[in-house]
C-alpha cells in the first residue's frame, strides 16, 4: 500500500473517531431550556420532563417555592427499571435534607415503596395536602439551549400517592420544585454540569403561547439580549423561618422573598402598617414572596383593603365605572368605560417599591386586571388571609402579575432581575429564546 494511501486512511480514522467522540460527548452546556405552558382553566404553569431509562415524558407544575420534584405517573411506574431509592444515612440523603426514614419491605423495591429510604413531606400547594414518602433518584434527560441532550443520572424526586394530584391541572402528573434547596431542579443542574445556579422565567399569559425557562447562563436572542441588559435588580431575601409547616423554627425557607418597602397607586403611596412588609425573625410572618402556584397576588387584609380603596378612587377619577364585585375579586369595573393600550386596559398603575423609590416593579392593566365576563374586568389582587400552609406572608406575588416579564433568579448571588412589561417593547414571553 502506498504511503499516501496509508496516511489518508489514518487521517480518516482519526476524523471518524473524533466524530464518534463528539456524538457521544456533547459540548459542555452553558444553559438548559424548558418550555412553560399555561393551563387557562386552572391558571397553573407547567413544563415537561423526561425521566427514567425509557424516558417517560409527562408535564409537571412549576413551583418556585417547592423543595423538590414529586409526581405520580403510572407510565413511569410500569417502566421504572432504573429507579433507585435514596437510602437513609447516605450522602444523597444528607443533600436532600430528608426529615425521616421510611420502611416498606418489597422485593424488588418499587417507586413509592422501598426499604430504609430517606423520606420527606411533599406538598400540594393548591389543596394543602401533604404526603410523607420515600425519595428516589433516576435519570433525567434535559436539553441545552443549543439543542444537545444531556443526562442527570441521579436526579432526586418523590414518587407520590395519587391523592397528591388532586387540584393539579389535568395536563400534569406532579410538580417540579425550583426552591432554594440542594435538590431543586436548578440546583441539581448547576451541581451536575458546573454551571451558575441561575434561572430565567418568562411566563406566558395564555395557553395559546408558550414561554420558556432557561437554567444557567444562556445568551438570549433579540430583543431579549438588549432587554436583559436593562433589568432592575433587587436582593432575594431568606426568610429565617421555614414556611414549610413540617419543618422546625430556624430552618431557612425554600421560598424566594423580596423587600417591598411601599405600594403606590398612580402617584399615591398607600398608608400601610410597615411592620407587615418586614419578615418577623421569630415567626417568619410578613414580607413578600413570589409564587408561581398562586394565580393572583394575595395581600394581607389591611394591605388589600388599602389597595382596593385607593384604586377605586383613582379609577373614578378616570371616569371608570365600578360594578358589583365578582369573587374572589374585591373591585370590578365596566370594561366599556376603560380604554385599551398595548399594555392592556388603561387603569391606574400599581407600583411595588423596592429598596428605593427609583426601583419599583410596575404593573400595568395587562397584569393588574383580569376579565371575568364580556363586560366586566376586575382588579387581579385578592385577600391573602386564606394561606394554606406556613406562616402568614403579607404579600405573595402570584402568576398573573408575573406574566410577560423577564425574571432572572440569580440564586448564586441572591438577586432578582426583572424587566418592565415586555408589552412596552411590542414583544412577549412567547418570543423568549436563548442560545
Buried (B, 14 or more C-beta within 10 A) or exposed (E): EEEEEEEEEEEEEEEEEEEEEEEEEEEEBBBBBBBBBBBEEBBBBBBBBBBBEBBBBBBBBBBBBBBBBBBBBEEBBEBBEEBBBBBBEBEBBEBBBBBEBBEBEEEEBBBBBBBBBBBBBBBBBBBEBBBBBBBBBBBBBBBBBBEBEBEBEBBBBBBBBEEBBEBBBEBBBBBBBBBBBBBBBBBBBBBBBEBBBBBBBBBBBEBEBBBBBBBBBBBBEEBBEEBBEEBBBBBBBBBBBBBBEBBEEEBBBBBBBBBBBBBBBBEEBBEBEEEBBBBBEEEBBBBBBBBBBBBBBBBBEBBBBBBBBBBBEBBEEEEBEBBEBBEEBBBBBEBEBBEEBEBBBBBBBBBBBBBEEEBBBBBBBBBBBBEBEEEBBBBBBBBBEEBBBBBBBBBBBBBBBBBBBBBBBBBEEEBBBBBBBBBBBEBBBBBBBBB
